[in-house]
Amino acid sequence: MAIDRYSLVEGRSRLYHVKVWNGEDGYLVAQCVELPAAITQGKTREEVVENITEAIGLVLDVMKTEIQAKQVQLVEV
């Protein structure tokens, strides 16, 4: 499946590269290059940009939670 366009989506004070291509049944599919888990679809360009922006935010929230859960604490002995 060939990628037919590239976009940039602003999210959380940095730019993320997003690949957008034609999927099945007339949908556009979008995936963030830097965060491959952020993938979504939409019927229109506006919808897919809105959806991928939300997906990027959700992936970043999960990453933040995971980082906080595994936070290293220094303990004096």
N, C-alpha and C positions, 0 to 999 in steps of 0.2 A: 504494500500500500504506500504510495508516494505521498510525501508531505507537500501540500500545495501552497502553504503560506506560513509565515512566521509573525509573531506578535510579541510585544513586550507588555507585561502586566505589572503595574506598580503594586507592591504589597509590603507593608510594614517597613517603610523607609529604604527599600532597595528595589531594584528591578529584577524580575525573574523572566527568563526566556521561556516562551511557550510555543510548542509546536501545535499547529492546528491542521487537521486533514479531514477529508470527507469520509465519514463512516458509512455504516449500512442504514438503509431506510431513510435517507435524506438528512441524517444528523451530522453535525460537525463534532469532531472529537478533539479535545485539547489535553496536552500533557506538559507539565513543567519540566524543563530540561534539568534544572538543579535539584528538583524534588520529584523523582519519577513516580512516587506514590500518589502525587497530586494529578489525577486524571479524571476527566469528566466529559460530558457531551451536552449539546444543546441544539435546538432547531435553527436558531439564528446566530449570527456573529455576536450580537449583543448578549444573547442568553449564554453562549459558551464562554464569553469573557467574564460575565458575572459569576458563572458557575466555577470557572477555574480560579478566580480570585478567592472565592469561598473555600475551595478545595485546598489552595495554598495555605490559607489561614488555619484551616483545620489540621493540616499536616504539621505546621509550625507549632500549634498548640500541643499536639501529641508529643512532638520532640521536646518541647520545653518541660512538659510533665515528666517525661522519661529521664531527662537530664537532672531535674530536681530530685527525683526519687533515688537516683544513684549518686547523689552528691557526696563527695569525699569530705570527711571531717577529720581534722587533726586533733589527736588526743595526747596530752602530755603523760609520760610514764615515769 
